[in-house]
Amino acid sequence: MKIAMASPEIVPFAKTGGLADVAGSLPLALEGLGVQVSLIMPAYSVIPGKFFLRDTGIELAVPVSHRFELGRVLEGKTGKGIRVYFIQADKYFARDNLYTTPEGDYFDNAERFVFFSRAILELLRKVGPLDILHCHDWQTALAPTFLKAASEAYPELAGVKTVFTIHNLGYQGVFWHLDWYLLNLDWKYFAPKYLEFYGMINYLKGGIVFADAVTTVSKKYAEEIKTEEFGFGLEGVLQERAGALHGILNGVDYREWSPKTDRFIKKNYTPRDLSGKRSCKRDLQKAYGIPMRRVIPLIGMISRLADQKGLDLLAEIMDDLMGMELQFVLLGTGEKRYHEFFEEIRGRFVEKCGIRLDFDNTLAHKIEAGADIFLMPSRYEPCGLNQIYSLKYGTIPVVRGTGGLDDTIQEFDPATGKGNGFKFQECTGTAFLSAIKRAIETYKDRALWRRLIRNAMAADFSWKRSAKEYLRLYQSLV
């Protein structure tokens, strides 16, 4: 089976978020299952200088509106033999950032990703036959749209089936209707049945409507996005496409995220020998300049600082939390008001609170290994990865029961010894604080806590399992 996977970002080449991790890890797992995979992404200006890329000699004439924009195709490698095709067009991709600047989105994002979606199809008609085109997020959503709505332009791809993955429905690629000329599609497709969205053009909606199968990144999220609360205005079209909608939980790469082999942490450890975790806790306390106290719980959090991540709930209970016998460390960046809030908290609780308002991959690993409890109070969370990392490191998650958090975390029952973390359902500070208190009470019982740690570390959310689900979906389409 031949799969081409298109994404606006892929690890290790370019990354702004979890999409890049998925687009980098899933192909490796599929390759391990015998699938022939190739990848397609833009050649952002940061890439050619960091990676060896071969000029394929392939030139693309890409239709944008009623003109053609030129692109070249570079090629790199990942995995054992996965070809990565980079679409080079400096007009669109030779920029410092992928999608935005500190002042906001690039003004021509509508045109940039019309070009990229068309370029995907122009490339595929040149590099040979394939069975499945798998596109990720709104930046590629027009590829399955063009393949169906302008099929006469791509006779070589007539037999290709398409899969479209929604990573976060909150990001849809919505542009004003006057950009319609860029798409070079009949005006009949600017209608509520297709790409029209409250008078605007919605790229993500095109992927949902025209792809042969639609996936999202957890089973719970696949159900949630069909409701008004989580649907961001697209719940109706998702209900209509319910038969083609599949929730497949993201996997994680345990080669990078495992306390047994992690090169970033103070001392490696396993479920049978947790002594290394104590060393990691001391190392984390040292990194944040807080007292090295072994017997009180150390709570960690790594997050984008935004309401979606439940930071407003944390702010609501922060004084209560700081009144308890514990320590708290945070790593993350985001909205200005949260930066100011946590700087104020750090000043008030120097002995109990460590705050780092940036992102540091090494420190992220140290938090996963050194903390006792990990917080993820998200208002919605399509999948989430940090709670899965935390399980592997024996760092017990306290999460809101939404999306992938609900799929991966089971409430610990002290009576039966079953479960791997703590959950709350109601989106309030009171419910969140109650879940934290349950975790802390369990922490005080050392035997019970060791049982919980072993439950957590035994969980398996590797990509191999998720890749098999994708493979079954591909086979059902072919």
C-alpha positions, 0 to 999 in steps of 0.5 A: 500500500502506498500512502502520501501524507501531507502536513504543514509541519513535521518533526524533525523539520519544522514544528509549532505544536503536537501536529508536527509530532504526529506527522513525524511519528505516525509515518515511522510506525506505518513504515514498520507495518510494511506501508510505503509512505512518503511525506509532503510539506512546505520548504520553510526557510529554516529547513534547507540550512539544517537538513541535507535536501536533494533537488529532485529537478521537479518543477511545479506550475501551480494554479492559484486563481487564474495564474500559475505560481512556480515551485520546486521540489526538494527531497529529504529522508526520515525513518528507514526509507521514507521520502520527504518532499519539500515544496519550495516557493520562496514567495510563500515559505521563505519567512521567519515563522510558519503561520504567524508573527507576534503581530498576528497571522500572515496576511496572505495565509489564504493564498499560501495554503491554496498554493500548498494544497494545489502543489500537493496534487501537482507533485503527486501526479508527477511522482507516481501512483498511490492508494491514499492521500492523508492530509492534516489540518486546515492548511492541507484541507483544500487538497481533498477538496480540489481532488473532488471538486475539480477532479477533471484537472487531476485524471492521474489521481482519479483512483486516490482515496483521501483521509483528512485528520482534524487535530484541533477544531478550534483552528479552521482556516477561515478567510473572507469571501473575497478570497474565493478567486484564489481557489479557482473553483466554481461559485456553486461550492461557496455554499453552506453545503460545501465551503461557505461558513457564515459568509466566509470561506472555511478551508477545514470544512472543505476537508471534512466535506470532501475527504473519503474519511475524516479522523480526529485524534481521540475517540472521545473528541470524535463524539464531542465535536458533533456537539454545539459545545465543542463543534465550533460551528461545524457540529452540523456538518460533522453530524452529517459525516458521522459515518465517515468520522473516526476517532483514533488516539494519537500515539507517542514515541517511547524512544524519546519519552521513556524514563528508562532511556531518557538522556535529559534526566538526572537518573534513569529508572524503571517500574521495578527500581524507582530510586532514579525518580527521587534523584530526578525530583531533587534535580528538578527542585534544584533547576527551579531553585526551590527547597529540596524536600522529598516527602511533600508532593511536587506538582508539575505543569507544562502548557500553553498559557491560555483559557483552553488549557484551563489556566483560568481554573488554575488561577481560581484555585492558586491561593488554595493550592499554595496554602497546602503542603506542596510545591508547584513548578510550571513551564510554558508561554502564552497570553500576557495576562497569564505571564503577569499572573504567574510572575506575581505568584512566583514573587509571593510564594518563592519557597513553594513555586517555580515558574519558567515562562518559556519553552525548554525541551530539556526542562520539559523532560525533567518535569515529567521525570521529577514531578509527582503529580501533573496537571492538565485541566483543559476545557477541551483537549483533542488528544493531549500528549503530556498526560501520556508522557506523565504515565510512562514516567510515573508522574500521576496526571490530574485531568479534566475528563474531556477528549483524549484526556478522558480516553487515556486516564482512568480514575484511581480507586483505592479500594480496588487498586485500579486506575492510573490518575485522577479526573474531574468532569465539571469545568470549575475550580472547585472540581479541579481542586477536589481532584488535586486533593484526592491525588494528594491524599493518595500520595500520603499512603506510600504503598498505595502511591507505588501501586498507582505509579506502577499502574501508570507506567504499565500503560501502553500508548505507543504509535504501533497500536494507533498505526494499526487502526490507521492501516485498517482504515486505509484498507477499508477505503482501498 
